[in-house]
Structure formats: structure tokens, C-alpha cells
Amino acid sequence: MQPRVVNVCDVKIGTNNPLVLIAGPCVIESEEIVMRTAEYISRLAEKLRVSFIFKSSFDKANRSSITSYRGPGIDNGLKLLDKVKSSFRVPVITDIHSAEQAMPVSDVADIIQIPAFLCRQTDLLTAAARTKKPVNIKKGQFMAPWDMKNVIDKILTYDNTNILLTERGTSFGYNNLVVDMTSIVEMRKFGFPVIFDATHSVQKPGAMGTTSGGNCEYVKYLAQAATAIGIDGLFLEVHPDPNTALSDGPNMIALNKLEELLVTIMELDRTIKGGI
């Protein structure tokens, strides 16, 4: 299929355009953490000339335990995401977990994200499609890459061609994920931009009993491998202090380690895409 470019504000994602960075804390913990993180990444992205889209969740509805922190909720969360947009002039992406969230979220978010666990939920997908906003669908940990065609068709049914596909690892036994890099190649055959989620790919779901574990040491290696294939975007969850994060701390990249990773990634991206 002819490759498509998805336009998000003034950011172009796909074909031979430079890799786009999607980054931010896993969940909205506080205004201070969100604004501090958004400001830091915005300045770094400008310094490195990287297109940046801010990501954070107003609700994490799929936490391991009922006692786990979920977020501030849709109203307060969207207000804060809107503040990020206006303060730093960057697009924002956030996920939805129910169909009725799609329209209110589309009033603020520039991209609507479908969580991996919910990527086959027809009502959720079609609600996102009807907003006409770009939809980023995370491939389920339980799915083969070619099975994403049925997911794509649910979005296309509503004449929304602004589709992004994200690889985030595949279940491998209990409490473990592996990344099959050929999955990225397979999903690119659909003609839509493919994003690689390097931080969730090192997650160990439910490995700590009431929370998920992970190994952030491997993020840079997987990110480099995926970039060498020619991904259209890199998804990273980052935090000022991952050790104190309220969600996905073991997977996340510390802010002070982000620049070193991005310098390598962008150099590799330019080499793969012909020095653009």
C-alpha cells in the first residue's frame, strides 16, 4: 500500500519524514511533574530539532491492582493537557478507555490513543474514528502484526485514514514481553506510520504482584534497533524521578538521561533515511 503521511498540527509523521518523539510521564501525577517534564522535553526537542508530541494519561484503567494510582480523571486531566498545549505549543496525545470519552478528549487531544489491551474493542475504535482525529492504536501484546488489518478496517469504516500503529512488545510466557522487530516491518506493509514504544516493550506485566516490573536498561538498545528499521516515531515514557513514579516507574527513562538517548537515535534516523 502507498505510504501515508499523518499530519498532527504542523508535525508530519510517516514516509521519509524525520522520526517524531512521543514522550511524557505514564500518568498525570501532578501539575508540577507534568509541566516540568513538558518544558524539559520541549526545550530539548527544540535544541535537537526533533518534532515532539507530549503524552500523558488522565486515567490508567488497566492497572494491576485496585489500589494502584489511576490519575486525576478526565476533567482535570484534560485541563492540564490543554495547559501543556498552550504553554509549550506542542501537540498532545492521551488514551481513552471507553467510547464516551472519545468526543470530549478530541476537544483537547491532537491524537487519540487506543491502549494495547483494548485494541480490538470495536465500540472504542469506532468512537475514536468518528472524531476524525488521528488515532494511535497500540498493537495488543496478544496479537500478531498482520491481525492489525481488522483493527485498521474498523477505523477506515468511518473514513478516517489518520492512523498510527504502535509496536509495544508481545507476551512471552508469564510476566514477560519480547520484541519481534519484524512486527514493525509487517505493520508498515499496511501503509500507515509505525511507532515503536521502547519503554512499554521492556515492561514485565504484573511481575511485582500488585504492580508491573520492567528493565529500563534495555530501552536504548530496543530503541536503536527499531530506529535502524526505519520507524516513523519513538514513544518513550519519561519522568523526573522514575523511582518515585506512581505508574510504570521501572520502565521509564529519567529526564536527565533523555538527551544522550535522543542524540544517538536522531543520528541513526538521519542515516537510515538518507541524511535528511
N, C-alpha and C positions, 0 to 999 in steps of 0.2 A: 504494500500500500504506500502511496505517496506520502512522505513525511509531512507532518503538520507542525505549524508554529502556534503555540498558545500564548496569547497576549494577556499579560496581567499588569494593568496600568501601563507604564512605559517599559516594562520588562518583557523581553521576548524569550520564550522557552522552547527549545527544540531545534531541529535540523543541525546546522553548524554554528549556532549561536554559542557564546561562551557559557560555561556552566553557571547555574544560578544557585545561590546559597539560600536554603530554607532553615532557619535556626531560631532557637529561643528555649526557655525553660519548658519542661514537660507539662507542667500545670501552673496556672496562675496562683502563686502563693501569697504575694503581697504587691502593692503598687510599687514599693521601693525596689523590690527584686526585678519586677518586670521592666520598669523604666531604666534602672541601672543597666540591665542586660541589653535592652534595645538600644540604648545610647552607645554602649561599648561596641556592639556589633555594627551599628550604623557607621560609626567613625572608622572602624577597621575596614569595613566593606568599601567605604569611600577611598581610604588610603590604598587599598589593593585593587581598586576598580572592579569590584565584584558586585553584581546585582544581588540584592538582599531582600528576602521576604521574611517578616517576623512571624514566628509560630509560638503559640501557647494555648492551652486548653482551659476553658472555663469550667469544664466538668470532666472528670475521668470516671466514667460509668462502669468501667470494666476492671476496677481494682481487685486485687486478690482477696482482700478481707473487707468485711462490712465496716470495720473500724478505721480503714485507711482514709487519708485525706483525699477529697474529691475535687475541691476547687470552690470558687466563690459563687458559682451559679451563673446562669445565662445573663441576667440583667447587669449585675456588677461586672461580670467578665467582659461583656461586650462594651461597656462604658470604658473600661481600661484599654481594651484593644483599639477602640476609637481614639483614645488619647495618644496611644503609640503612633497611630497613623498620622494624626495632625501634628504631633511634636517632632517626629523624625522623617516624615514624608516618605514612608515605606509602605508597601502593601502588607496585608496581614492574612494569615491563614489560621483557621481553627476547625476543630472537628465537631460533628453532630452525632447524636446517638438516637434520635427519634425524628420521625418525619415532620412533626410540628415545629421543630427547631429550625428547619431549613430557611423559611422566609425571614424570620427576624434576624437570623445570623447573616443572611445575604445582604441585609441593610448596612452591615459593617464590614464583614469579611470580603476580601477580594478573591479568595479561593475557599471553597468548602471542602473539607476533608472527610473521607469515609474511613473509619477505623478498620483495621485488618479483620478483626473478629466479626465485623458486620458487613463485609464487602459483598455478600450475596443477598442482603436484605432488600428485596425489591422495592418496598414502600419507601425505604430510606433513600435508595438510589434515585428513584423517580422524583421524589420530592426535591432532592438536590438538583437534578437535571432541570426541573421546571423553573428554578431561579434564574437559569441562563448564565449563572456564574461558572467559571472554571471549577471542575470537580477533580480533586486528587483522591484516587482510590488506592488504598494500601492493599496489596495482594495478601490474602489470608495466609497464615502460616501453614494452613492445611491444604493449600491449593497448588496445582500445577500451573505454570505460567500460561500455557495455552488455554486453560479453562477460564482465563480472564476475558475471553471473547464474549461469553454470555453476559458478563458484567458490563462490558463496554456497550453491548447491544441495548441494555436497559437504559443507558444514558442517551444513546443515539435515537431511541424511540421518540424522545421528546425534542428532537432536532437540536440537541446540544452537542457540539463537536469539540468543546473546550475541555478535553480530558487529559489528565495526567495519571500515569501509573507508577506506583512506588513498590520497589522490592525491599522487603524488611526481614528476610530470613524464612527458613522453613523448619517446621518441627522435626526434631531428630531424637527419637526416643522420649524419655521423660525429662522435663525441665531443661531442655536444651534446644538450641537452634543452630542450623548451619546455613551458609550462603552458597547457593549454586549460581556462579556468575553467568552460566549460560541462560539462566532465567531472564537476565537483563536483555540478552540478545534475542531471546524468543519473544519477549513482550514488545521489543522495538519493531518487530515484524507487523504489528497492528497499525503502525504509522503514527502513534501518539508519543509525545515525550515521555521518557522514563527517568524517574528519580531514584536515587539509592539512599535508603535510610541506614546510615552507618552505625548509629547508636542503638537503635532497637534491634539491630542484627546481632549485637553481642549480648543481648538480654538472655537471662536464664529464667523463663517464666515460672513463677511460684516456687523458685528454688530455696527461698528463705522462709518457707512456711506461710506466713501471712503477707509476705511481700515477695516481689521478684528480685532475683540477683542479676549479676552481669559482670562483664570484664571489659572495662573501658580501655585497657591496654591494647586491645586488638582493633579499636576503631580506626586508627590511622592506616593500618595495613589493609583492611577491607575497603576503606575509602579510596586508597591509592589503586587497588586492584579494579574497583568499579570504574574509577575515572579513566583508567587505561583502556577500558572497553569503549568509552565514549558516552557516558551518561549525560543527561541534559540538566540534571540538578543534583545537589547533595543536601540531604536532610540530616541535620545534627541537632540534638538537644543539648543545650549548654546552660551552665548555671555558675553564679559567682563562687559557690562552695558546694560541689556535689555531695560532700559528706553530710551535709545538713539538709539536703533537698527532701521534700515531702513526697516525691514520686520519682522513681527511676534513677535515683542517685548513682547506683553502681554503673550505669551505662553512660552517664552524661560526661561531657567534656567541660573542664574548668575554663572560665573565661580567659585566664592568663596563659592557657595552652592553645588557644584557638588560632592565633596568628601563625605560629610555626606550622601548624597543620595546613592552613589555607594557602600559605606561600607555596608549599610543595604541591598541593592539589592544583592550584591555578597554573603553575608552570607545566605540570603534566597535561592539564586540559589543553593549554595552548599548543603543546607539542602534538598531541593526538589530533587536534582539529586544524592543524596546518598553520600554526603560528598567528592565528587571528588576534 
